[in-house]
Amino acid sequence: MMKFITTLALLLATAPAQAANMCIDIRDVLSSKSPDGKTLVFRMKDGRTLVNHLRGNCPDLKFFGFAWQSHSGDTHVCENEDSFKVMQSMEVCVLGKFDLPVIDKPASNG
């Protein structure tokens, strides 16, 4: 029994840690759009651009706005967890994985 517990402890200690899902505060979003119904591009107030690869195809998202299906009072949405509903079609879409943030640089005057 002691050998089993020791082995289990060793496995748990060496197992790769699960990375936490990236979350954003929707109050920090300046704008959002979907060019293809498969991705959702967020322009953030701090100059970052975040691209989320939706967990499924959401074709109506290209044409209509959406509303978050968030928990009461919660302003954070997380990849692989939260969903939203497309206006008019009522299509439900789920966030997938975010790309690493891109910092937009101001255009140079040259």
Rosetta constraint file for C-alpha pairs under 8 A:
AtomPair CA 1 CA 5 HARMONIC 6.41 0.50
AtomPair CA 2 CA 6 HARMONIC 6.13 0.50
AtomPair CA 3 CA 7 HARMONIC 6.08 0.50
AtomPair CA 4 CA 8 HARMONIC 6.09 0.50
AtomPair CA 5 CA 9 HARMONIC 6.07 0.50
AtomPair CA 6 CA 10 HARMONIC 6.17 0.50
AtomPair CA 7 CA 11 HARMONIC 6.19 0.50
AtomPair CA 8 CA 12 HARMONIC 6.22 0.50
AtomPair CA 9 CA 13 HARMONIC 6.12 0.50
AtomPair CA 10 CA 14 HARMONIC 6.22 0.50
AtomPair CA 11 CA 15 HARMONIC 5.93 0.50
AtomPair CA 21 CA 78 HARMONIC 6.15 0.50
AtomPair CA 21 CA 79 HARMONIC 5.66 0.50
AtomPair CA 21 CA 80 HARMONIC 7.14 0.50
AtomPair CA 22 CA 78 HARMONIC 5.65 0.50
AtomPair CA 22 CA 79 HARMONIC 5.73 0.50
AtomPair CA 22 CA 98 HARMONIC 7.17 0.50
AtomPair CA 23 CA 76 HARMONIC 6.22 0.50
AtomPair CA 23 CA 77 HARMONIC 5.36 0.50
AtomPair CA 23 CA 78 HARMONIC 3.96 0.50
AtomPair CA 23 CA 79 HARMONIC 6.27 0.50
AtomPair CA 24 CA 28 HARMONIC 7.61 0.50
AtomPair CA 24 CA 76 HARMONIC 5.40 0.50
AtomPair CA 24 CA 77 HARMONIC 5.57 0.50
AtomPair CA 24 CA 78 HARMONIC 6.45 0.50
AtomPair CA 25 CA 29 HARMONIC 7.34 0.50
AtomPair CA 25 CA 75 HARMONIC 5.46 0.50
AtomPair CA 25 CA 76 HARMONIC 4.33 0.50
AtomPair CA 25 CA 77 HARMONIC 6.48 0.50
AtomPair CA 26 CA 75 HARMONIC 5.63 0.50
AtomPair CA 26 CA 76 HARMONIC 6.01 0.50
AtomPair CA 26 CA 77 HARMONIC 7.00 0.50
AtomPair CA 27 CA 75 HARMONIC 6.83 0.50
AtomPair CA 28 CA 44 HARMONIC 5.79 0.50
AtomPair CA 28 CA 45 HARMONIC 5.60 0.50
AtomPair CA 28 CA 46 HARMONIC 7.80 0.50
AtomPair CA 29 CA 42 HARMONIC 6.47 0.50
AtomPair CA 29 CA 43 HARMONIC 6.06 0.50
AtomPair CA 29 CA 44 HARMONIC 4.51 0.50
AtomPair CA 29 CA 45 HARMONIC 5.97 0.50
AtomPair CA 30 CA 42 HARMONIC 7.45 0.50
AtomPair CA 30 CA 43 HARMONIC 5.45 0.50
AtomPair CA 30 CA 44 HARMONIC 5.03 0.50
AtomPair CA 30 CA 45 HARMONIC 5.26 0.50
AtomPair CA 31 CA 42 HARMONIC 5.93 0.50
AtomPair CA 31 CA 43 HARMONIC 5.22 0.50
AtomPair CA 31 CA 44 HARMONIC 7.04 0.50
AtomPair CA 32 CA 40 HARMONIC 6.80 0.50
AtomPair CA 32 CA 41 HARMONIC 5.45 0.50
AtomPair CA 32 CA 42 HARMONIC 4.48 0.50
AtomPair CA 32 CA 43 HARMONIC 6.16 0.50
AtomPair CA 33 CA 40 HARMONIC 5.76 0.50
AtomPair CA 33 CA 41 HARMONIC 5.40 0.50
AtomPair CA 33 CA 42 HARMONIC 6.88 0.50
AtomPair CA 33 CA 62 HARMONIC 7.31 0.50
AtomPair CA 34 CA 38 HARMONIC 7.33 0.50
AtomPair CA 34 CA 39 HARMONIC 5.74 0.50
AtomPair CA 34 CA 40 HARMONIC 4.60 0.50
AtomPair CA 34 CA 41 HARMONIC 6.05 0.50
AtomPair CA 34 CA 61 HARMONIC 6.24 0.50
AtomPair CA 34 CA 62 HARMONIC 5.23 0.50
AtomPair CA 35 CA 39 HARMONIC 7.05 0.50
AtomPair CA 35 CA 40 HARMONIC 7.47 0.50
AtomPair CA 35 CA 62 HARMONIC 5.95 0.50
AtomPair CA 36 CA 59 HARMONIC 7.07 0.50
AtomPair CA 36 CA 62 HARMONIC 6.15 0.50
AtomPair CA 37 CA 57 HARMONIC 5.87 0.50
AtomPair CA 37 CA 58 HARMONIC 4.70 0.50
AtomPair CA 37 CA 59 HARMONIC 4.40 0.50
AtomPair CA 37 CA 60 HARMONIC 6.79 0.50
AtomPair CA 37 CA 61 HARMONIC 5.46 0.50
AtomPair CA 37 CA 62 HARMONIC 5.50 0.50
AtomPair CA 38 CA 53 HARMONIC 6.17 0.50
AtomPair CA 38 CA 54 HARMONIC 5.51 0.50
AtomPair CA 38 CA 55 HARMONIC 7.97 0.50
AtomPair CA 38 CA 56 HARMONIC 6.74 0.50
AtomPair CA 38 CA 57 HARMONIC 5.08 0.50
AtomPair CA 38 CA 58 HARMONIC 6.10 0.50
AtomPair CA 38 CA 59 HARMONIC 7.38 0.50
AtomPair CA 39 CA 51 HARMONIC 6.59 0.50
AtomPair CA 39 CA 52 HARMONIC 5.46 0.50
AtomPair CA 39 CA 53 HARMONIC 4.59 0.50
AtomPair CA 39 CA 54 HARMONIC 5.50 0.50
AtomPair CA 40 CA 51 HARMONIC 5.78 0.50
AtomPair CA 40 CA 52 HARMONIC 5.17 0.50
AtomPair CA 40 CA 53 HARMONIC 6.69 0.50
AtomPair CA 40 CA 54 HARMONIC 7.08 0.50
AtomPair CA 41 CA 49 HARMONIC 6.96 0.50
AtomPair CA 41 CA 50 HARMONIC 5.78 0.50
AtomPair CA 41 CA 51 HARMONIC 4.53 0.50
AtomPair CA 41 CA 52 HARMONIC 6.40 0.50
AtomPair CA 42 CA 49 HARMONIC 5.66 0.50
AtomPair CA 42 CA 50 HARMONIC 5.03 0.50
AtomPair CA 42 CA 51 HARMONIC 6.25 0.50
AtomPair CA 43 CA 47 HARMONIC 6.92 0.50
AtomPair CA 43 CA 48 HARMONIC 6.14 0.50
AtomPair CA 43 CA 49 HARMONIC 4.70 0.50
AtomPair CA 43 CA 50 HARMONIC 6.55 0.50
AtomPair CA 44 CA 48 HARMONIC 5.26 0.50
AtomPair CA 44 CA 49 HARMONIC 6.10 0.50
AtomPair CA 44 CA 50 HARMONIC 7.59 0.50
AtomPair CA 47 CA 103 HARMONIC 5.84 0.50
AtomPair CA 47 CA 104 HARMONIC 5.63 0.50
AtomPair CA 47 CA 105 HARMONIC 7.93 0.50
AtomPair CA 48 CA 101 HARMONIC 5.98 0.50
AtomPair CA 48 CA 102 HARMONIC 5.33 0.50
AtomPair CA 48 CA 103 HARMONIC 4.44 0.50
AtomPair CA 48 CA 104 HARMONIC 5.96 0.50
AtomPair CA 49 CA 101 HARMONIC 5.83 0.50
AtomPair CA 49 CA 102 HARMONIC 5.14 0.50
AtomPair CA 49 CA 103 HARMONIC 6.38 0.50
AtomPair CA 49 CA 104 HARMONIC 6.97 0.50
AtomPair CA 50 CA 98 HARMONIC 6.70 0.50
AtomPair CA 50 CA 99 HARMONIC 6.45 0.50
AtomPair CA 50 CA 100 HARMONIC 7.06 0.50
AtomPair CA 50 CA 101 HARMONIC 5.14 0.50
AtomPair CA 50 CA 102 HARMONIC 6.63 0.50
AtomPair CA 51 CA 98 HARMONIC 5.60 0.50
AtomPair CA 51 CA 99 HARMONIC 5.48 0.50
AtomPair CA 51 CA 100 HARMONIC 7.96 0.50
AtomPair CA 51 CA 101 HARMONIC 7.68 0.50
AtomPair CA 52 CA 79 HARMONIC 7.73 0.50
AtomPair CA 52 CA 95 HARMONIC 6.61 0.50
AtomPair CA 52 CA 96 HARMONIC 6.05 0.50
AtomPair CA 52 CA 97 HARMONIC 5.61 0.50
AtomPair CA 52 CA 98 HARMONIC 4.30 0.50
AtomPair CA 52 CA 99 HARMONIC 6.35 0.50
AtomPair CA 53 CA 95 HARMONIC 6.89 0.50
AtomPair CA 53 CA 96 HARMONIC 5.06 0.50
AtomPair CA 53 CA 97 HARMONIC 5.50 0.50
AtomPair CA 53 CA 98 HARMONIC 6.35 0.50
AtomPair CA 53 CA 99 HARMONIC 7.84 0.50
AtomPair CA 54 CA 58 HARMONIC 7.83 0.50
AtomPair CA 54 CA 93 HARMONIC 7.20 0.50
AtomPair CA 54 CA 94 HARMONIC 5.94 0.50
AtomPair CA 54 CA 95 HARMONIC 4.79 0.50
AtomPair CA 54 CA 96 HARMONIC 4.40 0.50
AtomPair CA 54 CA 97 HARMONIC 7.17 0.50
AtomPair CA 55 CA 80 HARMONIC 7.49 0.50
AtomPair CA 55 CA 93 HARMONIC 7.52 0.50
AtomPair CA 55 CA 94 HARMONIC 5.64 0.50
AtomPair CA 55 CA 95 HARMONIC 5.95 0.50
AtomPair CA 55 CA 96 HARMONIC 4.70 0.50
AtomPair CA 55 CA 97 HARMONIC 7.99 0.50
AtomPair CA 56 CA 93 HARMONIC 7.06 0.50
AtomPair CA 56 CA 94 HARMONIC 7.18 0.50
AtomPair CA 57 CA 93 HARMONIC 7.90 0.50
AtomPair CA 58 CA 91 HARMONIC 7.30 0.50
AtomPair CA 58 CA 92 HARMONIC 7.84 0.50
AtomPair CA 58 CA 93 HARMONIC 6.14 0.50
AtomPair CA 60 CA 64 HARMONIC 6.25 0.50
AtomPair CA 60 CA 86 HARMONIC 6.93 0.50
AtomPair CA 60 CA 89 HARMONIC 7.01 0.50
AtomPair CA 60 CA 91 HARMONIC 7.35 0.50
AtomPair CA 61 CA 65 HARMONIC 6.61 0.50
AtomPair CA 61 CA 66 HARMONIC 7.32 0.50
AtomPair CA 61 CA 86 HARMONIC 6.09 0.50
AtomPair CA 64 CA 86 HARMONIC 6.45 0.50
AtomPair CA 64 CA 87 HARMONIC 5.87 0.50
AtomPair CA 64 CA 88 HARMONIC 7.19 0.50
AtomPair CA 65 CA 86 HARMONIC 5.96 0.50
AtomPair CA 65 CA 87 HARMONIC 5.55 0.50
AtomPair CA 66 CA 84 HARMONIC 6.41 0.50
AtomPair CA 66 CA 85 HARMONIC 5.42 0.50
AtomPair CA 66 CA 86 HARMONIC 4.21 0.50
AtomPair CA 66 CA 87 HARMONIC 5.19 0.50
AtomPair CA 67 CA 84 HARMONIC 5.47 0.50
AtomPair CA 67 CA 85 HARMONIC 5.35 0.50
AtomPair CA 67 CA 86 HARMONIC 6.54 0.50
AtomPair CA 67 CA 87 HARMONIC 7.11 0.50
AtomPair CA 68 CA 83 HARMONIC 6.38 0.50
AtomPair CA 68 CA 84 HARMONIC 4.19 0.50
AtomPair CA 68 CA 85 HARMONIC 6.39 0.50
AtomPair CA 69 CA 82 HARMONIC 7.24 0.50
AtomPair CA 69 CA 83 HARMONIC 5.74 0.50
AtomPair CA 69 CA 84 HARMONIC 5.00 0.50
AtomPair CA 69 CA 85 HARMONIC 6.87 0.50
AtomPair CA 70 CA 74 HARMONIC 6.36 0.50
AtomPair CA 70 CA 75 HARMONIC 7.38 0.50
AtomPair CA 70 CA 77 HARMONIC 7.38 0.50
AtomPair CA 70 CA 82 HARMONIC 7.21 0.50
AtomPair CA 70 CA 83 HARMONIC 7.65 0.50
AtomPair CA 70 CA 84 HARMONIC 7.98 0.50
AtomPair CA 77 CA 81 HARMONIC 7.61 0.50
AtomPair CA 77 CA 82 HARMONIC 5.73 0.50
AtomPair CA 78 CA 82 HARMONIC 5.69 0.50
AtomPair CA 78 CA 95 HARMONIC 7.36 0.50
AtomPair CA 79 CA 95 HARMONIC 5.19 0.50
AtomPair CA 79 CA 96 HARMONIC 5.17 0.50
AtomPair CA 79 CA 97 HARMONIC 5.38 0.50
AtomPair CA 79 CA 98 HARMONIC 6.56 0.50
AtomPair CA 80 CA 94 HARMONIC 6.97 0.50
AtomPair CA 80 CA 95 HARMONIC 5.33 0.50
AtomPair CA 80 CA 96 HARMONIC 4.63 0.50
AtomPair CA 80 CA 97 HARMONIC 6.34 0.50
AtomPair CA 81 CA 94 HARMONIC 7.20 0.50
AtomPair CA 81 CA 95 HARMONIC 6.64 0.50
AtomPair CA 81 CA 96 HARMONIC 7.83 0.50
AtomPair CA 82 CA 94 HARMONIC 5.96 0.50
AtomPair CA 82 CA 95 HARMONIC 5.89 0.50
AtomPair CA 83 CA 92 HARMONIC 6.78 0.50
AtomPair CA 83 CA 93 HARMONIC 5.48 0.50
AtomPair CA 83 CA 94 HARMONIC 4.20 0.50
AtomPair CA 83 CA 95 HARMONIC 5.96 0.50
AtomPair CA 84 CA 92 HARMONIC 5.78 0.50
AtomPair CA 84 CA 93 HARMONIC 5.48 0.50
AtomPair CA 84 CA 94 HARMONIC 6.53 0.50
AtomPair CA 85 CA 90 HARMONIC 5.51 0.50
AtomPair CA 85 CA 91 HARMONIC 5.54 0.50
AtomPair CA 85 CA 92 HARMONIC 4.51 0.50
AtomPair CA 85 CA 93 HARMONIC 6.27 0.50
AtomPair CA 86 CA 90 HARMONIC 5.02 0.50
AtomPair CA 86 CA 91 HARMONIC 5.12 0.50
AtomPair CA 86 CA 92 HARMONIC 6.37 0.50
AtomPair CA 86 CA 93 HARMONIC 7.55 0.50
AtomPair CA 87 CA 91 HARMONIC 7.62 0.50
